[in-house]
Amino acid sequence: MKTDFHFLNGGRFISRGHGLHPERVIDSIEIIYVLSGRLGIAEEKNEYDLLPGDFLLLYPEKRHRGTLPYPADLSFFWGHFTGSLKKLAKLPQSGRAARPEHCALFFEQLLNESATDNDAVSCDLLLALLLHEITLPNRAADHGKHLELAEEAWQYMRLHFAEPVSIA
């Protein structure tokens, strides 16, 4: 079974409360998924402030570096993989996972699978599941926009309660 991307290696970073992500250029794609704490990282001139539930894809042959010292509570999954840059361009480079518990579970399974017999097909399929998961729409963000609109409507009604109300 063939997938668009091939998993190489990965791990889980647990901070000791000091240090900074190294500045480097790698020849593979890297995915980072933050479990706890705050990770400040940049790729070329783009800076990212990642919080729990956030993901980031770092592109090959682009310089990336840390922008903030590692806090004591920082923990994140990381994985390196190869594949079609054309297909990669269709994925969001960063964002918040719609279902954080699924991303964490898929990443954990991926790392467990790679540590056993290193069944490449299983690893690639788990990577595909993880990448699919980050493309799902974040309904929580949409919900926040709806709450903001409802709050605006409520404020309008409070200010204009004595005036005739219309659908407009």
CYANA upper distance limits for C-alpha pairs under 8 A (distance plus 0.5 A):
  1 MET  CA    121 VAL  CA      7.31
  2 LYS  CA    121 VAL  CA      8.14
  3 THR  CA    124 ASP  CA      7.02
  3 THR  CA    125 LEU  CA      7.46
  3 THR  CA    128 ALA  CA      7.74
  4 ASP  CA     83 GLY  CA      6.36
  4 ASP  CA     84 SER  CA      6.97
  4 ASP  CA     87 LYS  CA      8.05
  4 ASP  CA    128 ALA  CA      8.36
  5 PHE  CA     81 PHE  CA      7.12
  5 PHE  CA     82 THR  CA      6.08
  5 PHE  CA     83 GLY  CA      4.80
  5 PHE  CA     84 SER  CA      7.39
  5 PHE  CA    124 ASP  CA      7.02
  5 PHE  CA    127 LEU  CA      8.06
  5 PHE  CA    128 ALA  CA      7.70
  6 HIS  CA     81 PHE  CA      5.90
  6 HIS  CA     82 THR  CA      5.73
  6 HIS  CA     83 GLY  CA      6.67
  6 HIS  CA    120 ALA  CA      8.24
  6 HIS  CA    123 CYS  CA      8.33
  6 HIS  CA    124 ASP  CA      5.83
  6 HIS  CA    127 LEU  CA      8.32
  7 PHE  CA     79 GLY  CA      8.05
  7 PHE  CA     80 HIS  CA      6.83
  7 PHE  CA     81 PHE  CA      4.83
  7 PHE  CA     82 THR  CA      7.15
  7 PHE  CA    120 ALA  CA      7.91
  7 PHE  CA    123 CYS  CA      6.67
  7 PHE  CA    124 ASP  CA      6.03
  7 PHE  CA    127 LEU  CA      7.18
  8 LEU  CA     79 GLY  CA      7.97
  8 LEU  CA     80 HIS  CA      5.95
  8 LEU  CA     81 PHE  CA      5.49
  8 LEU  CA     82 THR  CA      7.85
  9 ASN  CA     79 GLY  CA      6.22
  9 ASN  CA     80 HIS  CA      5.93
  9 ASN  CA     81 PHE  CA      7.67
  9 ASN  CA    111 LEU  CA      8.46
  9 ASN  CA    114 SER  CA      7.81
 10 GLY  CA     77 PHE  CA      7.94
 10 GLY  CA     78 TRP  CA      5.84
 10 GLY  CA     79 GLY  CA      4.38
 10 GLY  CA     80 HIS  CA      6.50
 10 GLY  CA    111 LEU  CA      6.99
 11 GLY  CA     77 PHE  CA      6.33
 11 GLY  CA     78 TRP  CA      6.01
 11 GLY  CA     79 GLY  CA      6.97
 11 GLY  CA    111 LEU  CA      7.01
 12 ARG  CA     75 SER  CA      7.61
 12 ARG  CA     76 PHE  CA      6.20
 12 ARG  CA     77 PHE  CA      4.87
 12 ARG  CA     78 TRP  CA      6.69
 13 PHE  CA     74 LEU  CA      8.46
 13 PHE  CA     75 SER  CA      5.90
 13 PHE  CA     76 PHE  CA      5.77
 13 PHE  CA     77 PHE  CA      6.67
 13 PHE  CA     78 TRP  CA      7.95
 14 ILE  CA     73 ASP  CA      8.39
 14 ILE  CA     74 LEU  CA      6.69
 14 ILE  CA     75 SER  CA      5.01
 14 ILE  CA     76 PHE  CA      7.36
 15 SER  CA     70 TYR  CA      6.87
 15 SER  CA     71 PRO  CA      7.29
 15 SER  CA     72 ALA  CA      6.05
 15 SER  CA     73 ASP  CA      7.05
 15 SER  CA     74 LEU  CA      5.78
 15 SER  CA     75 SER  CA      6.64
 16 ARG  CA     70 TYR  CA      8.29
 16 ARG  CA     71 PRO  CA      8.27
 16 ARG  CA     72 ALA  CA      6.11
 17 GLY  CA     70 TYR  CA      6.13
 17 GLY  CA     71 PRO  CA      5.31
 17 GLY  CA     72 ALA  CA      4.11
 17 GLY  CA     73 ASP  CA      7.72
 17 GLY  CA     74 LEU  CA      8.34
 18 HIS  CA     69 PRO  CA      6.76
 18 HIS  CA     70 TYR  CA      5.80
 18 HIS  CA     71 PRO  CA      7.12
 18 HIS  CA     72 ALA  CA      7.67
 19 GLY  CA     69 PRO  CA      6.05
 19 GLY  CA     70 TYR  CA      6.06
 20 LEU  CA     66 GLY  CA      5.98
 20 LEU  CA     67 THR  CA      7.90
 20 LEU  CA     68 LEU  CA      7.02
 20 LEU  CA     69 PRO  CA      5.27
 20 LEU  CA     70 TYR  CA      6.16
 21 HIS  CA     41 ILE  CA      7.84
 21 HIS  CA     65 ARG  CA      6.29
 21 HIS  CA     66 GLY  CA      4.74
 21 HIS  CA     67 THR  CA      8.20
 21 HIS  CA     69 PRO  CA      8.25
 21 HIS  CA     70 TYR  CA      8.16
 22 PRO  CA     64 HIS  CA      8.45
 22 PRO  CA     65 ARG  CA      6.00
 22 PRO  CA     66 GLY  CA      6.69
 23 GLU  CA     63 ARG  CA      7.43
 23 GLU  CA     64 HIS  CA      6.12
 23 GLU  CA     65 ARG  CA      4.55
 23 GLU  CA     66 GLY  CA      7.26
 24 ARG  CA     63 ARG  CA      6.00
 24 ARG  CA     64 HIS  CA      6.20
 24 ARG  CA     65 ARG  CA      7.01
 25 VAL  CA     60 PRO  CA      7.73
 25 VAL  CA     61 GLU  CA      6.03
 25 VAL  CA     62 LYS  CA      6.04
 25 VAL  CA     63 ARG  CA      5.06
 25 VAL  CA     64 HIS  CA      6.93
 26 ILE  CA     60 PRO  CA      6.15
 26 ILE  CA     61 GLU  CA      6.15
 26 ILE  CA     62 LYS  CA      7.71
 26 ILE  CA     63 ARG  CA      8.20
 27 ASP  CA     60 PRO  CA      5.26
 27 ASP  CA     61 GLU  CA      5.92
 28 SER  CA     59 TYR  CA      7.63
 28 SER  CA     60 PRO  CA      5.34
 28 SER  CA     61 GLU  CA      8.16
 28 SER  CA     80 HIS  CA      6.55
 28 SER  CA     81 PHE  CA      6.24
 28 SER  CA     82 THR  CA      5.99
 29 ILE  CA     57 LEU  CA      7.48
 29 ILE  CA     58 LEU  CA      6.26
 29 ILE  CA     59 TYR  CA      5.54
 29 ILE  CA     60 PRO  CA      5.65
 29 ILE  CA     80 HIS  CA      6.00
 29 ILE  CA     81 PHE  CA      5.72
 29 ILE  CA     82 THR  CA      6.35
 29 ILE  CA     83 GLY  CA      8.49
 30 GLU  CA     57 LEU  CA      6.16
 30 GLU  CA     58 LEU  CA      5.50
 30 GLU  CA     59 TYR  CA      7.25
 30 GLU  CA     60 PRO  CA      8.29
 30 GLU  CA     78 TRP  CA      7.34
 30 GLU  CA     79 GLY  CA      5.99
 30 GLU  CA     80 HIS  CA      4.95
 30 GLU  CA     81 PHE  CA      6.88
 31 ILE  CA     55 PHE  CA      7.55
 31 ILE  CA     56 LEU  CA      6.21
 31 ILE  CA     57 LEU  CA      5.08
 31 ILE  CA     58 LEU  CA      6.84
 31 ILE  CA     78 TRP  CA      6.07
 31 ILE  CA     79 GLY  CA      5.79
 31 ILE  CA     80 HIS  CA      7.05
 32 ILE  CA     55 PHE  CA      5.95
 32 ILE  CA     56 LEU  CA      5.70
 32 ILE  CA     57 LEU  CA      7.02
 32 ILE  CA     76 PHE  CA      7.20
 32 ILE  CA     77 PHE  CA      6.17
 32 ILE  CA     78 TRP  CA      5.01
 32 ILE  CA     79 GLY  CA      7.21
 33 TYR  CA     52 PRO  CA      8.44
 33 TYR  CA     53 GLY  CA      7.33
 33 TYR  CA     54 ASP  CA      6.42
 33 TYR  CA     55 PHE  CA      4.92
 33 TYR  CA     56 LEU  CA      7.20
 33 TYR  CA     76 PHE  CA      5.98
 33 TYR  CA     77 PHE  CA      5.63
 33 TYR  CA     78 TRP  CA      6.97
 33 TYR  CA    103 CYS  CA      8.35
 33 TYR  CA    104 ALA  CA      8.27
 34 VAL  CA     38 ARG  CA      8.22
 34 VAL  CA     39 LEU  CA      8.04
 34 VAL  CA     50 LEU  CA      7.34
 34 VAL  CA     51 LEU  CA      6.70
 34 VAL  CA     52 PRO  CA      5.42
 34 VAL  CA     53 GLY  CA      6.22
 34 VAL  CA     54 ASP  CA      6.15
 34 VAL  CA     55 PHE  CA      6.93
 34 VAL  CA     74 LEU  CA      8.36
 34 VAL  CA     75 SER  CA      6.75
 34 VAL  CA     76 PHE  CA      4.69
 34 VAL  CA     77 PHE  CA      6.90
 35 LEU  CA     51 LEU  CA      8.31
 35 LEU  CA     52 PRO  CA      5.36
 35 LEU  CA     53 GLY  CA      6.71
 35 LEU  CA     74 LEU  CA      8.04
 35 LEU  CA     75 SER  CA      5.91
 35 LEU  CA     76 PHE  CA      5.56
 35 LEU  CA     77 PHE  CA      7.84
 35 LEU  CA    104 ALA  CA      7.99
 36 SER  CA     51 LEU  CA      7.37
 36 SER  CA     52 PRO  CA      5.35
 36 SER  CA     73 ASP  CA      6.78
 36 SER  CA     74 LEU  CA      5.71
 36 SER  CA     75 SER  CA      5.66
 36 SER  CA     76 PHE  CA      7.40
 37 GLY  CA     51 LEU  CA      6.67
 37 GLY  CA     52 PRO  CA      6.89
 37 GLY  CA     71 PRO  CA      7.26
 37 GLY  CA     72 ALA  CA      8.26
 37 GLY  CA     73 ASP  CA      5.46
 37 GLY  CA     74 LEU  CA      4.53
 37 GLY  CA     75 SER  CA      6.97
 38 ARG  CA     49 ASP  CA      7.44
 38 ARG  CA     50 LEU  CA      6.13
 38 ARG  CA     51 LEU  CA      5.36
 38 ARG  CA     52 PRO  CA      7.69
 38 ARG  CA     70 TYR  CA      8.25
 38 ARG  CA     71 PRO  CA      7.49
 38 ARG  CA     73 ASP  CA      8.45
 38 ARG  CA     74 LEU  CA      6.48
 39 LEU  CA     48 TYR  CA      8.47
 39 LEU  CA     49 ASP  CA      6.44
 39 LEU  CA     50 LEU  CA      5.51
 39 LEU  CA     51 LEU  CA      7.13
 39 LEU  CA     66 GLY  CA      8.40
 39 LEU  CA     68 LEU  CA      7.44
 39 LEU  CA     70 TYR  CA      7.40
 39 LEU  CA     74 LEU  CA      7.56
 40 GLY  CA     47 GLU  CA      7.91
 40 GLY  CA     48 TYR  CA      6.39
 40 GLY  CA     49 ASP  CA      5.27
 40 GLY  CA     50 LEU  CA      6.79
 40 GLY  CA     66 GLY  CA      6.24
 40 GLY  CA     67 THR  CA      5.34
 40 GLY  CA     68 LEU  CA      5.34
 40 GLY  CA     69 PRO  CA      8.18
 41 ILE  CA     47 GLU  CA      6.42
 41 ILE  CA     48 TYR  CA      5.84
 41 ILE  CA     49 ASP  CA      7.16
 41 ILE  CA     50 LEU  CA      8.34
 41 ILE  CA     64 HIS  CA      7.65
 41 ILE  CA     65 ARG  CA      6.17
 41 ILE  CA     66 GLY  CA      4.78
 41 ILE  CA     67 THR  CA      5.54
 41 ILE  CA     68 LEU  CA      7.68
 42 ALA  CA     46 ASN  CA      5.91
 42 ALA  CA     47 GLU  CA      4.62
 42 ALA  CA     48 TYR  CA      6.26
 42 ALA  CA     64 HIS  CA      5.86
 42 ALA  CA     65 ARG  CA      5.87
 42 ALA  CA     66 GLY  CA      6.70
 42 ALA  CA     67 THR  CA      6.99
 43 GLU  CA     47 GLU  CA      7.04
 43 GLU  CA     58 LEU  CA      7.39
 43 GLU  CA     62 LYS  CA      7.15
 43 GLU  CA     63 ARG  CA      6.24
 43 GLU  CA     64 HIS  CA      4.66
 43 GLU  CA     65 ARG  CA      7.16
 44 GLU  CA     62 LYS  CA      6.92
 44 GLU  CA     63 ARG  CA      5.88
 44 GLU  CA     64 HIS  CA      6.48
 47 GLU  CA     67 THR  CA      8.13
 50 LEU  CA     54 ASP  CA      6.08
 50 LEU  CA     55 PHE  CA      7.71
 53 GLY  CA     96 ARG  CA      6.06
 53 GLY  CA     97 ALA  CA      6.08
 53 GLY  CA    100 PRO  CA      5.77
 54 ASP  CA     94 SER  CA      7.71
 54 ASP  CA     95 GLY  CA      6.01
 54 ASP  CA     96 ARG  CA      4.75
 54 ASP  CA     97 ALA  CA      6.50
 55 PHE  CA     94 SER  CA      5.89
 55 PHE  CA     95 GLY  CA      6.14
 55 PHE  CA     96 ARG  CA      6.74
 55 PHE  CA     97 ALA  CA      7.49
 55 PHE  CA    134 ILE  CA      8.17
 56 LEU  CA     93 GLN  CA      6.21
 56 LEU  CA     94 SER  CA      4.81
 56 LEU  CA     95 GLY  CA      7.39
 57 LEU  CA     93 GLN  CA      5.55
 57 LEU  CA     94 SER  CA      6.78
 58 LEU  CA     62 LYS  CA      8.23
 58 LEU  CA     64 HIS  CA      8.10
 58 LEU  CA     93 GLN  CA      8.00
 70 TYR  CA     74 LEU  CA      7.06
 77 PHE  CA    107 PHE  CA      7.55
 83 GLY  CA     87 LYS  CA      8.45
 83 GLY  CA     88 LEU  CA      8.19
 84 SER  CA     88 LEU  CA      6.68
 85 LEU  CA     89 ALA  CA      6.55
 86 LYS  CA     90 LYS  CA      7.62
 87 LYS  CA     91 LEU  CA      7.84
 91 LEU  CA    131 LEU  CA      8.44
 91 LEU  CA    135 THR  CA      6.95
 92 PRO  CA    134 ILE  CA      8.23
 92 PRO  CA    135 THR  CA      7.29
 95 GLY  CA    134 ILE  CA      8.33
 96 ARG  CA    134 ILE  CA      8.23
 96 ARG  CA    138 ASN  CA      7.67
 97 ALA  CA    103 CYS  CA      7.70
 97 ALA  CA    133 GLU  CA      7.83
 97 ALA  CA    134 ILE  CA      6.00
 97 ALA  CA    136 LEU  CA      8.14
 97 ALA  CA    138 ASN  CA      7.10
 98 ALA  CA    133 GLU  CA      8.20
 98 ALA  CA    134 ILE  CA      7.67
 98 ALA  CA    136 LEU  CA      6.77
 98 ALA  CA    137 PRO  CA      6.69
 98 ALA  CA    138 ASN  CA      4.71
 98 ALA  CA    139 ARG  CA      7.07
 98 ALA  CA    140 ALA  CA      7.68
 99 ARG  CA    103 CYS  CA      7.21
 99 ARG  CA    133 GLU  CA      8.09
 99 ARG  CA    138 ASN  CA      8.38
100 PRO  CA    104 ALA  CA      6.75
101 GLU  CA    105 LEU  CA      6.59
102 HIS  CA    106 PHE  CA      6.52
102 HIS  CA    133 GLU  CA      7.95
103 CYS  CA    107 PHE  CA      6.56
103 CYS  CA    130 LEU  CA      6.48
103 CYS  CA    133 GLU  CA      7.08
103 CYS  CA    134 ILE  CA      8.08
104 ALA  CA    108 GLU  CA      6.56
105 LEU  CA    109 GLN  CA      6.62
106 PHE  CA    110 LEU  CA      6.50
106 PHE  CA    126 LEU  CA      6.85
106 PHE  CA    127 LEU  CA      8.23
106 PHE  CA    129 LEU  CA      7.57
106 PHE  CA    130 LEU  CA      6.32
107 PHE  CA    111 LEU  CA      6.73
107 PHE  CA    126 LEU  CA      8.24
107 PHE  CA    127 LEU  CA      8.25
107 PHE  CA    130 LEU  CA      7.34
108 GLU  CA    112 ASN  CA      6.64
109 GLN  CA    113 GLU  CA      6.48
109 GLN  CA    126 LEU  CA      7.89
110 LEU  CA    114 SER  CA      6.65
110 LEU  CA    123 CYS  CA      6.20
110 LEU  CA    126 LEU  CA      6.17
110 LEU  CA    127 LEU  CA      7.32
111 LEU  CA    115 ALA  CA      6.69
112 ASN  CA    116 THR  CA      7.06
113 GLU  CA    117 ASP  CA      7.60
113 GLU  CA    118 ASN  CA      6.59
113 GLU  CA    119 ASP  CA      7.50
113 GLU  CA    122 SER  CA      7.67
113 GLU  CA    123 CYS  CA      6.83
114 SER  CA    118 ASN  CA      4.85
114 SER  CA    119 ASP  CA      7.33
114 SER  CA    120 ALA  CA      8.28
114 SER  CA    123 CYS  CA      6.81
118 ASN  CA    123 CYS  CA      7.80
119 ASP  CA    123 CYS  CA      6.78
120 ALA  CA    124 ASP  CA      6.51
121 VAL  CA    125 LEU  CA      6.62
122 SER  CA    126 LEU  CA      6.63
123 CYS  CA    127 LEU  CA      6.59
124 ASP  CA    128 ALA  CA      6.63
125 LEU  CA    129 LEU  CA      6.76
126 LEU  CA    130 LEU  CA      6.71
127 LEU  CA    131 LEU  CA      6.63
128 ALA  CA    132 HIS  CA      6.50
129 LEU  CA    133 GLU  CA      6.57
130 LEU  CA    134 ILE  CA      7.10
131 LEU  CA    135 THR  CA      7.24
132 HIS  CA    136 LEU  CA      7.37
138 ASN  CA    142 ASP  CA      7.32
139 ARG  CA    143 HIS  CA      6.49
140 ALA  CA    144 GLY  CA      6.77
141 ALA  CA    145 LYS  CA      7.07
142 ASP  CA    146 HIS  CA      6.93
143 HIS  CA    147 LEU  CA      6.74
144 GLY  CA    148 GLU  CA      6.71
145 LYS  CA    149 LEU  CA      6.82
146 HIS  CA    150 ALA  CA      6.69
147 LEU  CA    151 GLU  CA      6.61
148 GLU  CA    152 GLU  CA      6.78
149 LEU  CA    153 ALA  CA      6.77
150 ALA  CA    154 TRP  CA      6.64
151 GLU  CA    155 GLN  CA      6.65
152 GLU  CA    156 TYR  CA      6.70
153 ALA  CA    157 MET  CA      6.74
154 TRP  CA    158 ARG  CA      6.72
155 GLN  CA    159 LEU  CA      6.76
156 TYR  CA    160 HIS  CA      6.51
157 MET  CA    161 PHE  CA      5.72
161 PHE  CA    165 VAL  CA      8.42
